[in-house]
Amino acid sequence: MRIAGLLGWACALLAIAAAPRLIAAPARATLHVGMWTLWHDKEVHLTTGGKASLCVGGNGACRPIARPLVVRVDGADRIKLANADRTEVMGSLRLSGTITLSAHGETKTLPYPVTITASSGSLRIAVTLPVERYVEQVVASESGPADTMESLKALSIVVRSYALHESHGHAEYDVCDSTHCQLLHWNEALPRRAVAHRATLETAGETLWFHGRRALAYFNKDCGGHSAAMNEVWPKAAAIPYLSARVDRWCTGTGQQWATELTRDEVAAALAKKGLSSPGWQRLTVERRAESGRVVTVRLDGTTVAAEDFRIAVGETLGWNKIPSTWFEVSQNGDRLHVHGRGWGHGVGLCQRGAAVMGDKGRNAAEILAQYFPGAQAADESTGKPWIARAGEGFLLETLEGDDRRFLNDVARARAEASHRSGLNASAPITVRAFASISAFRDETLAPGWVAAFAEGDWIATQPLSTLAARNLLASTLRHEFLHALVEQQTGPAAPLWLREGLVELWSASDQGAAIRQRRAAFSFDTVEASLRHSDTEAQSEAAHREAAIYAAKLVDRFGRDQVLQWLRSGVPTEVLVGIAHR
């Protein structure tokens, strides 16, 4: 991967020493992710602004965190926990609740479980993230402005597959946050976060499969116009049909050009640090190239070194931009080495540059994956089944079960009724994705337990249609979410959330809002808005939606639907809000 990631429901550089191991295991809900793995911190400060607790050891007693703490390395593989009153030495520490960690001048607040251990004289911090949160954060970290939604969806599937389908060689966590695995920036406010969220959500739970088995997946920034076979980059790896060397017509031209100048002493020190060669060699030459044109091995006088090992050694010591790919030429003038080449990354699997061009030319995520993993396809991680898409009037229904076709008429009626009640329509079909189980719906969309379905933009996620039908919730749930999708398409940036949610509640009501119009609002606009944005319980959420519907009904009754829809695009004037609040 290059290796160079759901905001809310309301909503590698891998040096392979042996052939990668395909893991046939059930779908996972979480991953243990190594945090700040390149820093090798020896001390971290812990604080909490709310409820949080710590547990000592595997089965140790847990207690609340009442004051700031400092965790330090104690020897090679023990940690020392200190506060103002006492110091404890232990093997591991588990934290839960919302914790703020500070080290090496960086501070990060996490609402996820954290485990801290020590190894080789450095702290090891592992954060337990939902798989889909991890994928979103990696996609946000690894992508760039040239990426399209379809290329990001393909990237999301590759990132998820890489994380779940092989072992990455770490004892304390499943995957690290550096380019050794997949780059993950812990900053929540990444510029690409919104599009990464959508791409992750719309591919929730999808991974790459080949002939009924989970497939290995890699990506790189720029293949230089020709992808690399897996075993030409990592010679000890077995050849894999869908990871072959192929001309990439989408990665236009000759890819990204680069050049660098290094001293022989710099390179010798970097190689010696990794144990690849002894100092004292005089000449560096290309020994062998692969079919793609990339260097397979270099020669240092009489010593042969794998080109990918050479690239990683230089990158770790001198910077990854020095030799960003193994597609290079090298010349030497005395003790100066001149290296120039093309491409960025190992060249195996999905080329982000080519995928972005494909997306820009109208190719979808499935076509992008077919280009870079020929013969493989995206399927549900839990079952290996591909999603089945069925088109209807104004909607697209995606399910994993063939007999879900029996619900097409129900979906069609709900879609038509939503347009009839609101007077709104959509220029493009609204996608409905029905998950195979309640647990899959929750794990793969991160929706809270009380939510049966939700809409984001023109995309709707639901619990299994058969489950909703058995509970007599199918028609009302689908109608409600179609209304959400229709309203959101009309919404401008100044529209308050209470108006959007209130209109949906009003138009969803089985009595056309008659009961809503008999009620009086009990909370202010600001209180309703805050509760809609964050509710801790189902009861809080229901109360906030009820209040929003009351205010929306007042607006529609007094000013008419057309005017309210205009305010949905532009925002409600302050004087109107004041008048409504006192009625």
C-alpha positions in Angstrom: 0.0 0.0 0.0 1.3 3.0 -0.5 1.5 2.3 1.8 2.3 5.7 1.3 -10.0 6.2 6.9 -17.8 6.7 9.8 -18.0 10.1 11.4 -21.6 9.5 12.8 -24.5 7.4 12.1 -27.1 10.3 11.9 -26.7 10.5 10.1 3.2 -1.1 2.4 5.6 -0.6 2.5 5.5 -4.2 3.7 8.8 -6.1 3.5 7.6 -9.7 3.1 10.0 -12.3 4.4 7.8 -15.2 3.3 4.8 -15.8 1.2 1.8 -13.9 2.7 -0.6 -16.1 4.7 -4.3 -16.0 3.7 -6.5 -16.1 6.8 -9.8 -17.8 6.4 -11.6 -16.3 9.5 -14.9 -14.8 10.3 -15.5 -11.1 9.8 -14.1 -9.0 12.6 -15.8 -5.9 14.2 -12.6 -4.3 15.6 -8.9 -4.0 15.0 -6.1 -3.4 17.4 -4.1 -0.5 15.9 -0.7 0.5 16.9 -0.5 4.2 17.7 2.5 6.5 17.3 4.5 3.5 16.3 7.4 5.4 14.7 8.1 7.5 17.8 9.2 4.8 20.2 8.0 6.9 23.1 9.3 6.2 26.6 6.7 8.3 28.4 3.0 9.2 27.8 0.7 11.5 29.9 -2.9 10.5 30.5 -5.8 12.8 31.4 -9.6 12.4 31.2 -12.4 15.0 31.2 -15.1 12.5 32.0 -15.8 8.9 33.0 -12.8 6.7 32.3 -11.1 3.7 34.0 -7.9 1.8 34.0 -7.3 -1.9 34.6 -3.9 -3.4 35.5 -2.8 -6.6 33.8 -5.0 -9.1 31.9 -7.4 -9.8 34.8 -6.4 -7.0 37.2 -8.8 -4.9 39.1 -10.2 -1.8 37.4 -10.6 1.6 39.0 -11.7 5.1 37.8 -9.1 7.6 36.7 -9.4 10.5 39.1 -6.3 12.5 38.2 -3.6 12.9 35.5 -1.2 9.9 35.2 2.2 9.3 33.6 3.1 6.0 32.1 6.9 5.4 31.6 9.0 2.5 30.4 10.5 0.5 33.3 13.3 -1.7 31.9 12.8 -3.4 28.6 9.3 -4.8 28.9 7.6 -3.3 32.0 5.8 -0.1 32.5 5.6 2.3 35.5 2.3 4.1 36.3 2.7 7.2 38.4 0.5 10.0 39.8 0.9 12.4 42.7 0.4 9.7 45.3 2.0 6.5 44.2 3.9 4.6 41.6 3.1 1.1 40.3 5.1 -1.2 38.1 3.2 -3.6 35.8 3.2 -5.5 32.6 0.3 -3.9 30.9 -2.4 -1.3 31.4 -5.9 -1.2 29.9 -7.9 2.1 29.6 -11.5 2.6 28.8 -13.7 5.6 28.4 -12.5 8.9 26.8 -8.8 9.3 27.3 -6.4 12.0 26.3 -2.8 10.9 25.6 0.1 13.3 25.2 3.6 12.4 24.1 6.4 13.8 21.9 4.5 17.1 21.7 1.4 15.6 20.3 -2.0 15.3 22.1 -4.9 13.0 21.1 -8.2 12.3 22.7 -9.7 8.9 22.0 -13.1 7.4 22.9 -11.8 3.9 22.3 -10.2 1.2 24.5 -6.4 1.6 24.8 -3.8 -0.9 25.9 -0.3 0.1 26.9 2.6 -2.3 27.2 6.4 -2.0 26.8 8.8 -3.9 24.5 12.5 -3.3 23.8 12.6 -0.3 26.0 9.7 1.6 24.3 6.0 2.0 25.0 3.5 0.1 22.8 0.1 1.7 22.5 -2.7 -0.3 20.9 -6.1 1.3 20.2 -9.1 -0.9 19.6 -10.9 0.7 16.6 -14.0 -0.5 14.8 -12.9 -1.9 11.5 -14.9 0.7 9.5 -13.6 3.6 11.6 -10.1 2.3 10.8 -10.8 2.1 7.1 -12.2 5.6 7.0 -9.2 7.1 8.8 -6.7 5.3 6.5 -8.6 6.4 3.3 -8.6 10.0 4.6 -4.9 9.7 5.3 -3.8 8.0 2.1 -6.0 9.7 -0.5 -5.5 13.0 -2.3 -7.5 15.7 -4.2 -7.2 13.8 -7.5 -9.2 10.9 -6.1 -12.8 10.5 -7.2 -15.6 8.9 -5.2 -15.4 5.7 -7.2 -11.6 5.4 -6.8 -12.0 6.1 -3.1 -14.6 3.3 -2.9 -12.1 0.9 -4.6 -9.4 2.1 -2.2 -11.7 1.5 0.8 -12.2 -2.1 -0.3 -8.4 -2.6 -0.7 -7.6 -1.0 2.6 -10.2 -3.2 4.4 -8.9 -6.3 2.7 -5.3 -5.6 3.5 -6.1 -5.1 7.2 -8.2 -8.2 7.5 -6.6 -10.7 5.1 -3.1 -11.2 6.3 -0.8 -11.0 9.4 1.4 -7.9 9.5 4.1 -9.1 11.9 3.3 -7.1 15.0 3.0 -8.8 18.4 1.2 -6.0 20.3 -1.4 -5.1 17.7 -2.9 -6.2 14.4 -1.8 -3.3 12.2 0.4 -0.3 12.8 -0.3 3.4 11.9 2.8 3.9 9.7 3.6 3.1 6.1 4.9 -0.3 7.1 1.2 -1.2 7.1 -1.1 1.6 6.1 -0.7 5.2 6.9 -3.2 6.4 9.6 -3.2 10.0 10.8 -5.0 10.3 14.2 -6.3 13.8 13.4 -10.1 13.7 13.2 -10.2 16.9 11.1 -8.4 15.6 8.0 -9.3 17.5 4.8 -10.4 14.2 3.0 -12.5 13.0 6.0 -16.0 13.7 4.5 -15.4 11.9 1.2 -13.5 9.1 2.9 -16.5 8.6 5.2 -18.9 8.3 2.3 -16.6 5.9 0.4 -16.2 3.7 3.5 -19.9 3.7 4.3 -21.0 2.9 0.8 -18.6 -0.1 0.7 -19.2 -1.1 4.4 -18.0 -4.7 5.0 -16.8 -5.3 1.5 -13.4 -7.0 0.8 -11.7 -8.5 -2.2 -12.2 -12.2 -3.0 -10.8 -14.5 -5.7 -12.4 -17.8 -6.6 -14.3 -18.0 -3.4 -11.4 -17.2 -1.1 -10.4 -13.9 0.6 -7.8 -12.2 -1.5 -4.6 -10.2 -0.7 -4.8 -6.6 -1.7 -2.2 -3.8 -2.0 -2.1 -0.3 -3.3 0.5 2.2 -4.3 0.5 5.9 -5.1 1.8 5.7 -8.7 2.8 2.6 -10.6 4.7 4.6 -13.3 2.6 3.1 -16.1 3.2 -0.6 -15.4 2.1 -2.5 -12.3 4.5 -4.9 -10.6 4.0 -8.6 -9.9 4.0 -9.4 -6.2 7.0 -11.8 -6.4 9.2 -9.3 -8.3 8.9 -6.9 -5.4 9.0 -9.5 -2.7 10.9 -12.4 -4.2 10.1 -14.9 -1.5 6.4 -14.4 -2.0 4.4 -16.8 -4.2 3.2 -15.6 -7.5 -0.5 -14.7 -7.4 -2.6 -14.5 -10.6 -4.5 -11.3 -9.7 -1.3 -9.5 -8.7 0.6 -9.7 -11.9 2.8 -7.3 -13.9 0.7 -5.4 -16.5 0.8 -2.3 -18.5 -1.5 0.4 -16.9 -2.9 2.7 -19.6 -4.7 4.7 -17.0 -1.5 5.7 -15.2 -0.8 8.1 -18.0 2.6 8.9 -19.4 5.5 7.5 -17.5 4.2 8.4 -14.1 5.8 10.6 -11.5 9.4 11.4 -12.3 11.9 11.8 -9.5 15.7 12.2 -9.0 17.9 12.2 -6.0 21.6 12.4 -5.1 23.1 10.5 -2.2 26.6 10.0 -0.9 28.1 6.5 -0.7 28.6 7.0 3.1 24.9 7.8 3.6 23.8 4.8 1.7 26.4 2.5 3.3 25.3 3.6 6.8 21.6 3.0 6.0 22.3 -0.5 4.6 24.5 -1.4 7.5 21.9 -0.3 10.0 19.5 -2.8 8.5 22.2 -5.5 8.3 22.1 -5.6 4.5 25.8 -5.0 3.8 29.0 -4.1 5.5 30.6 -0.7 5.1 33.5 -0.4 2.7 31.9 -1.2 -0.7 32.9 1.0 -3.6 30.4 0.4 -6.5 26.6 0.3 -6.5 25.0 -1.1 -9.7 21.7 -2.6 -10.9 22.1 -6.3 -11.1 18.6 -7.6 -12.3 15.3 -6.1 -13.5 11.8 -7.6 -13.6 9.3 -7.7 -16.4 7.8 -4.4 -15.3 11.2 -2.7 -15.6 11.7 -2.4 -11.8 15.0 -3.3 -10.2 14.9 -6.7 -8.5 18.4 -6.7 -7.1 21.3 -4.3 -6.8 25.0 -5.2 -6.4 27.4 -3.7 -3.9 30.8 -4.9 -5.2 30.3 -8.7 -4.5 27.1 -8.5 -2.4 23.6 -8.8 -3.8 20.8 -6.9 -2.1 17.0 -7.0 -2.9 16.0 -3.7 -4.4 12.9 -3.4 -2.2 15.1 -4.0 0.9 17.5 -1.3 -0.4 14.7 1.1 -1.0 13.2 0.6 2.5 16.6 0.9 4.2 17.3 4.2 2.5 13.8 5.4 3.2 13.8 4.6 6.9 17.1 6.4 7.4 17.3 9.2 4.8 13.6 9.8 4.0 11.0 8.0 1.9 11.2 10.6 -0.9 14.8 9.7 -1.7 14.1 6.5 -3.5 10.3 6.3 -3.7 10.2 3.3 -6.0 12.4 0.5 -7.3 11.9 1.6 -10.9 15.2 3.5 -11.2 18.6 4.0 -12.9 21.7 4.6 -10.9 25.0 6.2 -11.9 28.1 6.9 -9.7 30.6 9.7 -9.8 33.2 9.1 -7.1 31.4 8.9 -3.8 28.2 10.5 -5.2 25.3 8.3 -6.3 22.8 9.7 -8.8 19.5 7.9 -8.8 16.5 8.8 -11.0 13.3 6.9 -11.7 9.6 7.0 -12.0 6.5 5.9 -10.0 5.9 6.1 -6.3 5.6 3.0 -4.1 6.0 -0.7 -4.8 3.7 -0.8 -7.8 1.7 -3.9 -6.7 -2.1 -3.9 -6.8 -4.2 -0.8 -7.1 -2.4 2.3 -8.5 -4.0 5.3 -6.9 -3.1 7.6 -9.8 -4.6 5.3 -12.4 -7.7 4.6 -10.3 -8.3 8.3 -10.0 -8.1 8.7 -13.8 -10.5 5.8 -14.2 -13.0 7.3 -11.9 -12.7 10.7 -13.6 -13.5 8.9 -16.9 -16.7 7.4 -15.5 -15.5 4.0 -14.4 -17.0 2.6 -11.2 -15.3 0.9 -8.3 -16.0 -2.6 -9.6 -14.3 -1.7 -12.9 -11.3 -0.2 -11.1 -10.9 -3.3 -9.0 -11.1 -5.5 -12.1 -8.3 -3.4 -13.7 -5.9 -3.9 -10.9 -7.0 -7.3 -9.5 -8.1 -9.2 -12.6 -10.4 -12.1 -11.8 -11.0 -10.9 -8.2 -14.2 -9.1 -7.1 -15.6 -7.3 -4.1 -17.9 -9.3 -1.8 -19.2 -9.3 1.7 -16.5 -10.1 4.3 -18.7 -12.3 6.4 -20.2 -14.5 3.7 -18.2 -14.0 0.5 -21.4 -13.2 -1.3 -21.3 -10.3 -3.8 -24.0 -7.6 -3.4 -27.0 -8.0 -5.8 -28.3 -4.7 -7.2 -31.9 -4.5 -8.5 -33.3 -1.3 -10.0 -36.7 0.2 -9.4 -38.5 3.5 -10.1 -36.3 6.1 -8.5 -34.2 3.6 -6.4 -31.6 0.9 -6.5 -31.9 -2.0 -4.0 -28.7 -3.8 -2.9 -28.9 -7.0 -0.9 -27.0 -10.2 -0.4 -29.9 -12.5 -0.5 -31.6 -13.6 -3.7 -35.0 -13.9 -2.2 -35.0 -10.2 -1.1 -36.4 -9.5 -4.6 -39.8 -10.1 -3.0 -39.5 -6.8 -1.3 -39.1 -4.8 -4.5 -42.8 -3.7 -4.5 -42.6 -2.6 -0.9 -39.6 -0.5 -1.6 -41.2 1.0 -4.7 -44.4 1.9 -2.8 -42.3 3.6 0.0 -40.3 5.5 -2.6 -43.4 6.8 -4.4 -45.2 7.7 -1.1 -42.2 9.7 0.1 -42.3 11.8 -3.1 -46.1 12.2 -2.9 -46.0 13.4 0.8 -43.1 15.8 0.4 -43.6 17.0 -3.2 -39.9 16.3 -3.7 -38.2 14.1 -6.2 -34.6 13.1 -7.0 -32.7 13.5 -10.2 -30.8 10.2 -9.6 -31.9 6.9 -8.0 -31.6 6.6 -4.3 -29.6 3.5 -3.2 -31.0 1.2 -0.5 -28.5 -1.3 1.0 -30.1 -3.9 3.2 -27.6 -5.7 5.4 -27.8 -9.5 6.0 -28.1 -9.3 9.8 -28.6 -6.8 12.5 -25.1 -7.4 13.8 -23.6 -6.7 10.3 -25.7 -3.6 10.0 -24.4 -2.3 13.4 -20.8 -3.4 13.0 -20.4 -2.2 9.4 -22.2 1.1 9.6 -21.5 1.9 13.3 -25.2 2.7 13.9 -26.4 2.6 17.5 -28.5 -0.3 18.6 -31.9 1.5 18.5 -31.6 2.5 14.8 -33.3 0.3 12.2 -32.1 2.3 9.2 -30.5 5.7 8.3 -29.8 7.8 5.3 -26.8 9.8 4.3 -27.2 11.8 1.1 -28.7 9.6 -1.5 -27.6 6.3 0.3 -29.8 4.4 2.8 -28.6 1.6 5.0 -31.2 -0.8 6.7 -31.4 -3.8 8.9 -32.5 -7.0 7.0 -35.7 -6.3 5.1 -37.1 -9.6 6.4 -36.5 -8.4 10.0 -38.3 -5.1 9.4 -41.1 -6.9 7.6 -41.6 -9.4 10.5 -41.8 -6.4 12.9 -44.3 -4.6 10.7 -41.7 -1.8 10.3 -40.8 -2.2 6.6 -43.1 0.4 5.0 -42.8 3.1 7.6 -39.0 2.7 7.9 -38.4 2.8 4.1 -40.7 5.8 3.7 -39.0 7.6 6.5 -35.5 7.1 5.1 -36.6 8.0 1.5 -37.9 11.2 2.9 -34.6 11.8 4.6 -32.8 11.3 1.3 -35.2 13.6 -0.6 -35.0 16.3 2.0 -31.2 16.2 2.2 -31.0 16.8 -1.6 -32.8 20.1 -1.0 -30.7 21.1 2.0 -28.3 24.1 1.9 -25.4 24.6 4.3 -27.4 27.1 6.5 -30.4 24.8 7.1 -30.7 23.8 10.7 -30.8 20.1 11.6 -34.1 20.5 13.5 -35.8 21.7 10.3 -34.5 18.8 8.2 -35.4 16.2 10.8 -38.7 17.9 11.7 -39.9 17.9 8.1 -39.2 14.2 7.8 -41.0 13.4 11.0 -44.0 15.5 9.9 -44.3 13.9 6.5 -43.6 10.4 7.9 -46.5 10.5 10.4 -49.2 8.0 9.6 -51.9 10.6 10.4 -50.3 13.2 8.0 -49.1 15.1 11.1 -52.5 15.7 12.8 -51.3 14.6 16.2 -48.1 16.6 15.8 -50.1 19.8 15.2 -51.9 19.4 18.6 -48.7 19.5 20.6 -46.8 22.4 22.0 -43.0 22.6 21.9 -41.3 22.2 25.3 -37.7 23.0 24.3 -35.9 25.8 22.6 -34.5 25.5 19.0 -30.9 25.4 20.4 -31.8 22.6 22.8 -33.5 20.5 20.1 -30.6 21.1 17.7 -28.1 20.0 20.3 -30.1 16.9 21.2 -30.5 15.9 17.6 -26.7 16.1 17.1 -25.9 14.0 20.1 -28.3 11.8 22.0 -27.1 9.2 24.5 -30.3 7.2 24.6 -33.2 6.3 22.3 -35.6 8.3 24.6 -33.5 11.5 24.1 -33.4 11.0 20.4 -37.2 10.4 20.2 -37.9 13.5 22.3 -35.7 15.7 20.1 -37.3 14.4 16.9 -40.7 15.0 18.3 -39.9 18.6 19.2 -38.4 19.2 15.7 -41.6 17.9 14.1 -43.7 20.4 16.2 -41.6 23.4 15.0 -41.6 22.1 11.4 -45.4 21.8 11.4 -45.7 25.4 12.7 -43.6 26.7 9.8 -45.5 24.7 7.2 -48.9 25.7 8.5 -48.0 29.4 8.8 -45.9 29.9 5.7 -46.7 27.0 3.3 -44.6 24.2 2.1 -42.9 26.0 -0.8 -41.6 28.8 1.4 -40.3 26.3 4.0 -38.5 24.4 1.2 -36.9 27.6 0.2 -35.7 28.1 3.8 -34.4 24.5 3.7 -32.0 25.7 1.0 -31.2 29.2 2.4 -31.8 29.0 6.2 -34.7 30.2 8.3 -34.7 34.0 9.0 -34.1 34.9 12.7 -37.3 37.0 12.8 -39.3 33.9 11.7 -37.7 31.8 14.4 -38.6 34.4 17.0 -42.2 34.5 15.9 -42.5 30.7 15.8 -40.9 30.3 19.2 -43.6 32.4 20.9 -46.6 30.8 19.2 
